[in-house]
C-alpha cells in the first residue's frame, strides 16, 4: 500500500461499530462534542485508520437502513451521524474504512425471489441474513447496489464531499463475509447434496475438535502458510474424509446404481468384427481383458471407435482446454478461456504486446499451433478470436498484487482430447488394475450407440467390458 506520491503507507487502528457509532446523538443530530472527543482520543492512541462496521446491524436504532417494510432506503439520521464521524476522524488525520453491508437482514417486503427458502435457513425467519445468496439472486444484488449507491454518492454535509470522492475514505468493504462456503454453503450444502444425490462429508466439526483433543497450542497450526495444509493438516483431512468412505450395502441403491453401467463383452459379442452397444450417458471407458480371462478374445488387438456412426473427435464437447500458465500470483494470470467455435488439438500462446502506463490495461495477440495468428485484443474488452476458438472475458484476468507486467509476457494453454478415434488394447503389467481407456467423454448426455470395428475382424481387441457413465444432468 502506498500514497499517491509512492511513499509506503502503514495504517493501524481499530473498528467502531453499531451502538458506538449511532448512540452519540442529541435531539436527532450527531453529538459533535462527544464524537470529536472520541476522535481525538483515537488519534492519541496512534490510530490512523478506523473501520466503520456494523453500520447496518438492526440491533441498534437508528442504523443505516431506514425502518419500514423494505430495506431499499437509508435512514437520514443514521447517515448524518456516520458522516460526522468521518469528518471528526478526518480532522484528526485518521483515514476511514466503511462497510456497505455487514449484518443487514432483508425483509419479505423486499420481494426477493426464493425468500421463503432463504428464511427457512435463517435464525430470524422474518429478517434473514443473506450472505452468499447475492451471487445467485439478482434481486438481492439490486437491493445492495441501490443502498450502496445512495451512500457513496450522497454529499457529506460536514465535509462537502461524497464518500467516493473523499480522500479520507481509504477503503470500502463491498459486503462483509459475503462468502459461498461459511454462510451460504453451510446452510445449503445438505439440500444441494440431497438434490444431486451426493454424500455430505462434515469436515468442520472434526477439524475444530482435533486441536482441542490433542492439546494444540495456538502456534501449532495445521497450515503451512495460512492457507494450505501442512503434513499434519493433510493427515487430518484424509482421516476425516476417510471415515465417510464406507460401503453400506444396507442402503438403497436406486439413486446411484444407474449413474454407470458395465456391459460385459465376451467373444460372442463381436459380429463380423464389430462390437455394437447401445448406451445412455456421456462417457465411455473400455476395460481390457487379461490374457487368461476365459470369455474374452486373446490379449491385444485394435480397432476404430465410432459413436453414432461418427468418430469421437467429431463431437465438439470431447475437447478440453488446460489451465493457462503461468498460474495465479504471476504477473498476469488468465483464469479461464472459452470458445465459440469447435476446437482443434493444438497449443495456444497469448503474448502481451503493450501495457498501459499505470499497468491496469494491456493489449495482446493470440496464436495457435494449428490456427496460427488469430487476432488481437485488449484486457478491458471482451475478446473473441477470428476463428472463434479463443474467447476471453475481461473478468478472467487476475493481476494479484500487480507486479510489473513486461511487454512480451506470454501465457500458454493447450487443447487436449477427451476421446480416442482408435482403440489399442494395452499391455497389462498389473492385472489388479482396470487399465481403462476413455474413448469418449463430453458428448450429449443421452442415448448413443458405440461401435468398435476391429482392424482384423477375425482377431478383435481383447475387451472384458464397456463401462458407460450417465450423470444426473440434462442432455446438452
N, C-alpha and C positions, 0 to 999 in steps of 0.2 A: 504494500500500500504506500502511495506517495502523494504529495501535494502536487498542484499543477506545475510548479517550477522544478519538479523532480526530487525535491527533498523527501527523504524517507519519513513516513508518518508512523508514530507509535501512539495508539489510543488505548486508554484504560479507564474503566468506570464501573457503573452499577446499572441496575434496572429499576425503574419505577413503574408501578402497576396499579390498576383497578382503583381501590379506595384512596390510595396515596395520591393519585392524580386528581380525582374529582371531588373529594370531600372538602377541599380548601376553597369554599365559596362563601360569598357574603351577599345576601339579597339577590341571588341568582347570577352574580358576577364572580369571576375569579378573585380570591382574596390575595391581592397583589403583595401585600406586606409579608404574609407567611410564605408564599411561593418564592419571593425574592430571597427571603432568609434561608430557605432550603437550598436554593441555587448557590448562594454564597458559601454555605457550609460544604456542599459537594465540591466546589472549587478548592476550598481549603484542604479537603481530604486528598486532593491531587487528581480528581476525576477530570477527564477532558472528553468523555463520551458517555452519554446516558441513553439507555434503551427505554423507550416508552412502550410498554407492552400491556397486554390485557386491557387495551383501550376499549374493547367491545364486550367485556365479560359482564353477564347480566346479573351477577350477584350484588352489584352496586348500582345505584341510580342517583343522578343520571349517568349514562355511559354513552359511548359513541353512537349507537343505533337508537333512534327515537322509538319510544314505546308506541304500540299500535298493533293492528292485525297483520302487518307485513314488516319486513326488515329492509325496505327499499330506501329509507330516508335517514339522514343524520340528525342527531339531537343538537340543536343550536347551542344550548348552554354548555354541553359537554365539549363541543368543538371549541368554543370560546376559551374554556379553561385549558384545554390541551394546547391551544395556540399560545396562551400566555406562558405556559411552562416553556415552550420553545423559545419565546422571546427572553424570558428570565435566564435560561441556561445560556443562550447565545450571548447575553450581556456579560456573562462570566467567562466567556471563551470556551464554552463547552458545546461540543457537537451533539446532535441527537440522532437516534435510530428509531424509526417509527414503524410499528406493525400495522398492516392494513387489516388483517384478521388474526386474532389469537384464540379466542374462546367464544366465538359468535354462534349462538344457536339460531336455527331457522324455524319458520312458523308455517302452519298449514295454509295461512293466507298468502304465502309466497307463491302458491300454485306451482310447486315443484313436482314434476312427473316422478312417480315412484315414492312419494313422500311416506305412504303407509309402510312400504318395505323398509325405508331408511329409519323411520321412527321405531320400528319393531326391534331394531338392534341398538337403540339409544337408551341411555339411563333415564333420561327425561323424555317420555313418549310424545309430549306436546311441544317440546323445544329441543329437538335432537341436534347434536353436533354433526358435521358432515365432512370432516377431514377425509380426503381421498376421493370422495364422490364427485368433486368438481372436475376431475379428469374425464368423467363418464357422463355427466349430466349438464347439458348446455344451459339449463335454466339457473342452476347454482352458479355457474361461471358468470352468467349475465348479471345476477344479483351482486356478486363480488365486484365485478367490473364497475357497476353503477355506483356503489358507495365509495369504492376506491377512487374513482374519477372525481366524485364530489369532494373528497377530502384533499386530494393533491392539487386540485385546480382552484379551490376556494382561497381567496386572498386573506391572509392573516392580518387582522386589523391592527395588531400590535407591532408588526414588522413591515407591513405594506407589501409583502411578498407571498406568493403561493409556495406550498411545500416543494413543488417540483423545481422551483427557481431559487430556493433559499440555499445559499452555500453552507449554512449551518446544519442542514439535513445531510448527514454523511451517508445514511443508508435507509432503505425502505424494505421491510420484510413483506413480501407479497402475500404470503399465507403461512403462518407458523405451523410447523409439524404437519404439513399437508401431504402425508405420505400414503402410499398404497399398501403398506405392509403393517406397520404398528397399529393403525387405526382401522382403515378400511379393510385391510386383509384379515386381521384378527376377527373382525365381525362377520365377514362374508366368506372366508375360506371354507367353513363347514358346508355352507349352501352350495358353493361352487364345486367342491369335491363331490357332493352328492349328485349334482346336476350332470357332471361329466364322468360319474362312476369311477372316481379316483379315491385311493386311500389318503387319509389325512394323518400326517406324522407330526405330533405335537412335540416340537423340539424345545420350545421356550421353557416349559416347566422344569424339565430335566436340566437345562442349561443353568437356570437360576439356582437349582438345588445343589448342583455339583460343587461349586466353590464353598458353600456353607458346610456341606458334609465332609469335605476334605480339608477344612480349616485353611482355605486360601486367604492370604493377606491381600490388601488392595493392590500391592505392587506385583503380585503373582498373577499376571494376566494370561489369558488363553489366546491372545492375539500377538502377532509378531510386530505389527506396525500400526496398530489402532484400527485396522480394518480386516486384515487377513489372518486366518487361523495359523497358530504355530503348531509344532508337532503334537503337543498335548491337546490343543484345541481340535486338531483333526481327529485325534483318537476319540475324544469325547463325542464329536459329531457323528463319527462312524458307529459308536456304540449306541447312541440314542436312536439312530436310524435303524440299526440292525434289529432292535427289539420289535420293530414293526414288520420285519420281513419274515413272517411266519406263515407257513402253509396251513390253511384251515379247511380241510375237506368237509367240515360240518356246515360251512356257509353255502348258501345257494350260489350257483354258477351262471344263472340265466343272464345276469347283467354283463358278464365279461366273456363268456365262452365263445360268442360269435365274433369277437374282435379279431381273431386269427383262426385260420383253418389249415390243417395239414392234410394234404392229399397224397396218400401212398402211391408209389409208381413201381409196378412190377414189370416183368418182361412182357406180359400180355397187354400192357397199356399202350404199347407202341403199335401203330397201324401203318405199315409200309414206310417205316422210318419216321413217322410223325407222332409226336405226343401232343394231344389236344386236351385242354382242361378249361372248362368254364368256371369263372370265379367272380366273386363280388369283393371289391376293395380298390386300393390304390397302390399296392406294392406287392411284388412277387420275389421270393427267395427260392433258390434251387439248392436242395440238400443233396450232396453227392453220396453215392453208395460206396462202402468199403469193398474191397475185392472179394471178401469172404461172405458177403451178405447173400443169402440163398435166393431171394426173389428179385434180384436186380441184375441188370446186364453186367458184363465184366467191366472192371475198372477202366477209366479213361474214356475217350470219345469226345466228340464235339458236335455242334450244330448251330443253326441260325435260330434266332429268337424273334417271334412275331407276337404283337399284341393287337388283336382285332384286325389282323392281316397287314399291319404296318410294323416297321422297325421301331423299337423303343425310342431311338434317337429322334423320331419324327414327332414325338409328343413334347410340346413346349415346356410343360411343367416338369420334365425329367432332367432339368439342368439346375445347378445351384451356383450361387456367387459366394466366394470365400470372403472372409472378413478382411477389409482393406488393411494394409500395413504401410507404415508403422502404426502401432496401436495408440490407445489413449495416453495422454500426458506427453506425447511427442509434440514438436512444434505445431503440427496440424494433423488432426485425426478425422477421417471420413467414416462415420458410424454406419452408413447404410447406402447401398447402391441399388436402385431399382431399374426397371426397363419397361418399354412399351412394345418392343418388337421381339420376336423369338431370338434366343441366344445361340451363339456358336461356341464351341470349345476353343478358348483362346486365353491369352494373358493380356491384361489391360494395364496401361500406365497413364496416370494423371500427372501432369507437370505444371507447377506454378510458374506462370510467365511474368507476372507483375504483382507487386504488393504495394498497397497504398501507404502513404507516409505514416499514418497512425497505426498501421498493421491490422486494421479491422476488416478490410476487404481485400480480395485478391482475384486475379484473373488466372485462368488455367486452360490447358489443352488436354484432350484425351485421345488416345490411340490404342488400337487393339492389334494383336499379332496377326489376326486374320482380317479384321475390318479395316485396319490401318488408320490413318488420321481421320478423326470422327467429329471434329468440331471444337469450339472454344466457348468458355462460359465465364461468368462472374459469380463470386461466392454469395452475394446478396440477392441473387435472382434464381428462380427455378431454371434448371438446365435439362434439356433433352438433346442427346447427340443426333447427328444427321441420320444415322442408321436406326435410331430408336433403341439401341442396345445398352445405352447408359442414360440413366435418369437420376438427377441429384436434386433433392430439396434443400433449400438454404438451412433448414433446421438440422440437417445431417452433419454439418461441420462442427467440430469441437476443438477449441483452442486452449483449453485448460487454463494455465496461468499465463498464457500469452507470451511464451518465449519468442525470441526473434525468429521470423519466418523468412528464410532466404529465397530469392528467386532461383528457380531451378529445382526447388524441393519436389520430390516425386512420391507419389502414392501408388501402390500396385495391388491388384487383386486378380483372381483367376475365375474362369467359368469352368466348372468340373461336371462330369456326367454322374447322373444317378441311374444309369442304365448300362446294359451290355447287349449290343446287337448280336453278338455271337457268344455262345457258352462253350467253355472248355472245362471238362471235368478236371479238377485239381488233383495233384498227387496228395495222398493223405498220409502225413507223417505221424499224426496223433489221432487214432480212431475215437478217442474220448471227446473230441471236438466235432462240431457240426460242419465246419468249413463251408458255411453257406455263402452263396454268391447272389447278390441282389441284381436281378436282371432288369427291373424297372421299379421306379418309385416316383411319385408325384403326378401320376395320371389322375383323371377324374375318379372320384370315389363312387364307382358304380359297377355294373355288370360288364365283364370283359371275357374274351377268350384268349388264352395263352396257347401258342404253338411253338414247339421246339422241333425243328426239322433237322434230322441227323445228317451230317455230311456223308456218312457211309450208312445207308439205310439198314444194311444187314448187321451193323455194329453200332447201335445208338449209344449216346453218352450214358455212363453209369449213374443213374439218379435214383436215390432212395425215396425222395418225396418232394413235393412242391408245397411251400408254405405261403399263404396269402394273408394280407392284413386289411381289415376293414374298420378303420377308426370311426368313432361316433360323431362324424361330421357330414354335412351335406355334400353332395357331388358338386364339384366346382367346374 
